[in-house]
Amino acid sequence: MRYVSTRNTSKTFEFKDVFIKGLADDGGLFIPERLVKYDENEIRDLKKLSYSELAKKIVYPFIGNFMSEADLSKIIYKSYSTFRKDNVVDLIKLGDKTVLELFHGPTLAFKDVAMQLLGNFYEYYLNNENQKINIVVATSGDTGAAAIDAIKGKKNVNIFVLHPDNRISPVQRKLMTTNKDENVFNIAIKGNFDDCQNLVKSMFADKKFSNDIKMSGVNSINWARIIAQSVYYFYSYFLVENIGELTNFSVPTGNFGDVYAGYLAKKMGLPINKLIVATNQNDILHRAISKGSYEAEKVSETISPSMDIQIASNFERLIFDLNNEDDKQTSLDMKNIKERGQYLISKNKLNKIRENFLSARIGEDETLKVIKRVYEKFAVVLDPHTAIGYGAFDKHKLKGNNIVLATAHPCKFPGAIESAINVKADLPNQLTFILDQKENYEIIENDFEKVKQYIKDRT
């Protein structure tokens, strides 16, 4: 399988390039030239597989000659052996909705599902290529911890994680900053997540710097993450499927990566009806889908900090689709977004979006009410992000199998849980040690040159 950039389809890349680079040199996002498409019979055959077998079946066609099928099997087994559930994820029925728990990995977030795989991909690649690389990643809360856990202690690779200072929960921060491995560096940026993300994008764009340090990225724009995340859409679909019933997913999302993975699964032949893009009050994606205006506003701090984002990086992949894979038009659209902070979606394109996507905005009070309602009715605690996904289904009365993606363990957001139901959501026993550990991170101004210098001094 070959890949192209959303901003230049004339040049093709192998999976190895796509995985290591993360972002194309022209600033575009990587996309496959063509997809594997499963027919009804093939979809039926996939239903018989365990999670790990299904992951191998779906991932292998995307990675080409990167590794053998046997090596991929070993890496998938190794990656998911750290999860608290044998089949990686868990489904629980809550009334007329099914909640897909994706937080049973080592850092209690859905990011672990893809990140554990990526960490082992890096190890495999670096052992074979005899190279050293430096991963630089921005996090709005969960990506950083998942990336650190996947990369810590591995040879020939350093990881630098930028998080917005005082804008993630203490548990989210401690899962990152209590790590003692010498190849892990945490940076708190005086700003918001979009500032962190812009710094990382600018470092990629600085060709001399990114080449000098052999820079790589594991943010949600990395195509390897999208593939890995598409697997749990297939797996959960098979577990809840009722013949003749439609299946819908509600996905709490800020960067459009997790919900795009569902869209990828649908394009590969999985019969998903609608994907609901569930946002908090930082609702650029909801405004884009409901009104046709993708326009950045000021980021608000919320009780669902992983979604406190205004520029959704993965949306470019959808824009590329809407432009019928016209790279020149996509480049122009992205230039306008960068310069004007706005992208107006035509009626035709909006109709095309709505064939696959719906959206909903859930405010702070409403999020707390959803947590309270679910707890009183089912004695289950939802984290604020999952509550937003749960509440989004109430905005759209969709028939059939309605699956909510539970993206994080509630213990990561103790303040919000206590406000909603006056209950302390405890960390799983194997992670309580982080509460008393010494933290190690550097606070740096939102200054491109200062951040670059910090990284350069440690590579």
N, C-alpha and C positions, 0 to 999 in steps of 0.2 A: 504494500500500500504506500502510495506517495502522497505528500502533503504540499499545500500551497499556502501563501499568506493571503489574508482577506484584502490586502492592498496591492498584491502583485501575483497574479495566477500564472505568469509565464515561467517562473522558476519553481522547480520542484525539490522537495526535501525527503530524506528518509526519516523514520521514526526517531532514530538516534539524535539527529539534529534538532528535531521538534522537542524532544524530551529535555535535552541539555540546554538548549537556548531558552525555552519557555516562550519568549517573545521574538517575533521575526525582526531582522535588522531594520526593516522599513517601518517598524512600529505596529505592524498588523498582527493579527492572531492566526495561528496555524489552523488549518481545516483540511480534512482528507479530500483528495481529488474525487473519490467516489466511496460510497458506503457499502458494506455488506448488508443485504436486505433479506430478511428471513420470511419465508412464506408460511401459511397456516400450519402445514405439516411439520415444518422445522421448528416453529414456535412450540408446537405440542411436544416435540421430542425434548426441547430444552426444559420443559416442566419437570422431567424426571430427575434432574441433576441436583446435587447438593450445592450449597452456595459456592464453595471453592471450585467445584467442577464447572459450574455455570460461569464463574469469573474467568476461568481459563478459556472456555469456549468463546466468550464474547471478546476478551482482551486480545487473544492471539492474532486474529486477522489484522489488527491495527498495528502490531509491532514488527511485522515483516521479518527481516533477517537479524533483528536485534538479539534474539536468543532462540534456542530450540524450544519446542513444546514441553519437553521433559524438564528443562531448566525453569520454564515459566511455572510449571506445576510445583516444583520445589519452592520457588520464591513465594507463590501464593500461599502454600502451606505454612511456610515460615512467617509470613506477614500476618496471617490470621490466627496463628497459634497463641498470640498475646491477648486475644479477645476473651471476654468473660462468657460469651455465648458460643456454643459449638458451631452454629451456623451464622456467626458474625452479628446478625441482627435479630430482633424479636418483634413479633406483632401482638398487640393486645386490642381487644374489642372494647370500645367505650360507646355504648349506645348504638347510634346509627353510623358511627365512624370507626375506622380502624386506625390505630396509631402504630406507625413503623418506627421502632426504637433503634436509632443508629448510633447510640452513645455508649456502646459496650466495649469500646476500645480503650487503650491505656490512658488517654487524656479526656475521656468522657464526652467526646464530640464526634459528629458525623465525619469530620475531616480525617479522623484516624483511618477510615475505611480505604481512602485513596492514599493517604500519606505513608502508611506502613508499607504499602506496595512500592511507592516511589523511593523510599529510603533504601529498600533492598535492590531496586533497579540501579540506583546510584552506586551502591557497593559492587554490584555485578559489573557495571560499566567501568568503574575506576580500576578494579582488579585486572580487567582484561586490557585496558588501554594504558595503564601505568601513567595516569594523569592526576593532577590535583586541581580541584575546583572550589569555588566559594559561592555558597548559596546566599542570596540576599532576598528577604521576604518581608512584606508588610502584613500586619495582622490587626483585625478589629476585635480580636479576643481569643478565638479558638485555633486559627490556622497556625499561629506561632508555636503553641504548646505541642500540637500534633506534629509539626515539622521537626521541632527539637527532639521529641521522643523518637522519631523515625531516623534522625541523622546522628544523634549523640553517640560519641565513642567510635564512630566509623573512621577508617583511615582515609587520608588524602582528600578530606572534605571538611570545610568549616561552614558554619551557618551563622548568619547575622540576621536577627529578627528586630524589626522596627515596630513598636506599638505606641499608640497615642498616650502620653503621660496622663495618669489619673482618669482615663476614659474607658478602662476595662474593669471588670470586677476583680476584687482582691484574689479570689480563688483562681481566676483565669491567669492573672499575673504570676501568682506563686507557682503555678504549674510550669511556667517558663523559667522564672528567675531563680528558683532554688536548685536548678541543675548544676552539677559540679564538673561536667566534662570540659576538657580544655578546648574542644573545637566548637563550643557554643558561646555566642556573644549576644546579649540583650541590650537594645537601645530604646530608651523612652524618649519620644520626640515631643517637644512642646507644641502641640497642635492636635488635629483630629486625624481619623484614619485616612481621609482623602489626602492629607498632607504626606502621610507615610507612604501611601501608594504612589503619589506623584514623585517623591524622592527616588523610589525604586525604579519607576519608569524612566526618570531622567538619567539614572545610572546606567540602565540598559542602553539608552540613546547615546550616551557618551562612549563612543566606540573604543577610544584609546583606553579609558578606565576599565570598561567591561571586558575587553580583550586581555589587558594586562593582568587582571586578577582572575581570569577565566570564570566569569560570573555566570551563575545559573539561577533559575527562579522556580519556586514551587507554589506560587499563588494560584488562585482558581483559574487563571488563564492558561495554565499548563495543560495541554491536551491530555496528557497521561492521567491527570486527575478526573477530567470529564469522563473518559472511558471507564475508569474504575467505579465512578459514582453511578454510571448508567446501569451497572449490574443489579443494584438493589431495587431498581424499578421493575426489572424483569422478575426478580425473585419474589418480591411482594405481590406482584400481579398474579403470579402462579398460585400463591398461597390463598388469595381471597377470591379468585376468579369464580364467578357463577355464570353458567352458560346463559347467554342472552342478555346479561347485565353489562352496562357500561362501567368502565373504571376511570375514576378521576383522582388526581393527586393535588394536595395543597402543600405548597413548599414555602416556608419562611426563607426569604432571600434578600440579600443586599447587593451582591455582586453579580447576580444572575447566573452563577456557575452551576449551582445544584439543580436549579429548575431547567437549565439548558441541558443537563445530563438526561433529564426526563424527556426533553424534546428530541435528543439524539436517539434515545430508546424507541421513541415513536417513529422516527424516520427510518429506523432499522426494522420496523415491522411490528413492534409491540402495539397491540390495539388499545392505546390510551385514548380516552375521549377528550378531557380537558385537563390542563395544568393550571392551577391557580397560583399566581405570583402574589404571595402574602407579604405585605410590608408593614413596618411601624410608621411613625409619623414622618420619617425620612422617606418620602413616598414617590421618588422620581419615577420608579418603574410603574407604580399604580397610575400616576398621572399620564405616563406615556401610553399605557394600554387602554385606559378608560377615556382619555381626552385627546390623545395624539400629540401631546407636548412633552418631549423629553428635555427637561430644562432644570439645570442645577440650581438649588436653593441652599441657604445656610444649613449646615448640619446641626441637628438638635441632639443633645444628650438624652438618652432614654434608658429604661430598665432592660432593654434588649440591645445591648451595645454592639453585638456582632453585626447588627443591621444598620448601624449609624453611618451610613454611606450615601453619597449623592451621585458619584459617577460610577456606574455599574459596568466594569470593564468588559465582561463577557457579552454585553448587549451588542457589541460590534459584530459578533458572529451572526446574530439574528438580522442585523442591518444588512450584512452581506447576502443573506438568504432573500431578504425583501427586495434587494437590488438585482435579483436573479443572477447572483454570483458575478456581478460587474465590479471588478476591483477598482477601476478608476472612479466610479460613482461612490463606492465605499470610502475611498481615500478622501474624496471631497467632503462627504458627510462627516467623517471624523475630524477633518481640518476645521469645519464649521463648528463642531461641538467644542473643540479645543479653544477656538478663537472667540466664539460667541456664547458658549455654554448652553447651546440650544440645538435641538433637532426636531423639526415639525414633521409629523408623519402624515402622509396623504391618506385620503379616505380609502383608496384601493389597498394600500399597504396595511392600514389599520384593520380592514376586513380580513386580510390575509393573516395578521397576527391573531385575530379573534377566532380563527378556525382551530387554533391550538391552545391559546392562552386566555384566561380571565385574570382579573386582579382584584385585590381588596386591601384596604388600609385599616389597620386596627390601632387605635390610640392607646395612651397609657392606662387610663381608667378602665377602658374596655378589656385590655389585656389582663389586668388584675381581676376583673369580674369573671373572665373565662377561667382563670386558674382556680378561683373560689368555687365557681359552679361545678367544674369537673371534680374537684376534690370532695365537695359535699355529696355529689351524686355517685361517684365511683371510687372514692378513697384513693385516687391516683393524683400525684403531684406533677404538673407540667411545668417545664421551665418557660420563661416569658416568650422565647422565640417560638417554641412549639405551640404555646397558647395562641399566638398570632395565627399560626397555620390552622389550628383548630377552629378559631373564631371566623376565619375567612370562609369556611364552608357555610356558615350561617348567613353570609351575604349573598350566596348563590345557592339556590335550592336545586342541587343536582341529584338526579336519581342514579341508583346503581351502587357500586362499591366506592366509597369515599375514603381515601387513604391520606392521613396526615403524616408528614415527615417530622419525627421528633429528633431535633438536631443536637440537643445537648442535655446533659444530666442536670436536674434542678439544683443540685448542691453547688453548682458554679455561680448561682445567682441568689445567695441567701437573703439579701436585702429585699428583693422583689417578692420572694416566697413568703417571708415573714410579714410583709405589708399586706399581702393578699389573704393569707390564711392563718397567720400567727403560728406558723410551724417552722421549726428549724430543719432545713434539708441537709442531711449529713453526707459527708464524703464517704465513698466506699472504704472499708477498713484498710485496704492496701494502699490508699492514698492519703490517709490522715497525717502521715509524717510530714507532709509539706507545710502544714500550718505552723510548725515550730522551727522550720529550717531558715537559715540565713539567706537573704535574697542578694542577688548580684546583678546589677544593671547600671548602665550609664545614662544620665539625662543629658540630652543634647538639644540645642535650639533647632528650629525648623530651617536649617541652613545647609544647602546642598554641598558646599565645599567642606564644611566641618564634618558632616556625616561621611563623605568620601574619604577624608583624611583619616578618620577614626578606623574605617575599614581597611584602608591601605596599610596603616601602621601594624595591622594584625594579620596580614596575609603573607 
